[in-house]
Amino acid sequence: EGYDCSGELKIHSGAGNVEFHVDGEHDVYVSSGAGNVDIRIENDRALNATVELSAGLGNVHSNLLDTSMKSKKLSQVFGTGENKIKLSTGVGNVSIYGKTL
């Protein structure tokens, strides 16, 4: 679990949940073999990233992307798409939320 993280992040958990608050201004790569991956983007209004979410046995959730249909994989480009945010889990859910609703 991490809060107020900045800079490029590369995190892998074999088994366990991963939760972070990030600035959204750098690359973020988070994966878990078995566990939920939850990320909050602190500066979502200025987000310039390609976001890729995938959940093998689970679902993806977001207030930034269209998750109206249950899906196991989503991607979307925000702004210039300059940075990369890639979140995945084999078993569990993947969530990315911004402060803007």
N, C-alpha and C positions, 0 to 999 in steps of 0.2 A: 504494500500500500504506500503510495507516495502522493504528496500534495505540493503544489506550487513548483513543479518541475519545469526547467527550461533547458534548451539545448537539445541535440539529437539524443533519442532514447532507443535502445535496443534491449528488449527484455523477453526472456523465455522462462516459463514455469512448466515443469513436467506435470505437476498436479497441484492445483491450487488456484484461487481467484487472484486476479490482478486488477488493481484500481489505482488510477492516476488522474491528477489534474495537470494539464499541460497548457502552455501558452499558444500552441497552434502555429508557431512561427518556425518550427524546425521539423525534420523528419522524425517520425515515431513508428517503430516496428515492435509490436507486442504480440506474443503468441503463448498459448497454453495448450498442453496436451489434453488435460481434463480440468476444467474450471471456467468460470466466467471471466470475461475481459470487459471492464468498464472504464471508459475514458470521458473526462469532462474537458471541453475546450474553453479556456478562460476568455479568449479574445475571438469569439466566433464571427463577429462582424467583419473582421479584417482577415479572415481565413483565406489563404492562397495555397490550396493543397488538393492533391488527388487522394480521395479517401476510398479505401477498399476494406470491406468487412466480410468475413466468412465464418460460418459456424457449421461444423460437420453434423453433429447431433445436437441441435439447438436452433435458435433463431437470432436474427439481428434486430436491434431496436435503436431508434434515433429520433430526435426532434429536428435534426438537420437534413436528413434524407427521407425520401418517401418510403415508409415502411408499412403502408396501408395493407399490403398483401404480405402474408407470412412468407419470409424468404430466408434462405440460408447463405445468400451471397448478394452483396450490393456494392456498387461503386458509383462515385460521382466526383466531378471536378468542381472546385470552388475557386472563384477568382481566376488567377493565372495557372493554378495547378502546380505551382513551383515546388512545393514541398510534397512529401509522401507520408500518408498516415495509413498504415496497414495493420489491421487487427484481426486475429484469427484464433479459433479454438477448435480442437477436435471434438470434445464433448462439453457442451455448455452454451451459454448465450454470449453474444457480443453486443455491447451498447456504446454509443457515442452520443454525447449530449452537449449542447452549447447553452450559454446563459440566455440567449435570445429565444423567446417562444413565439 
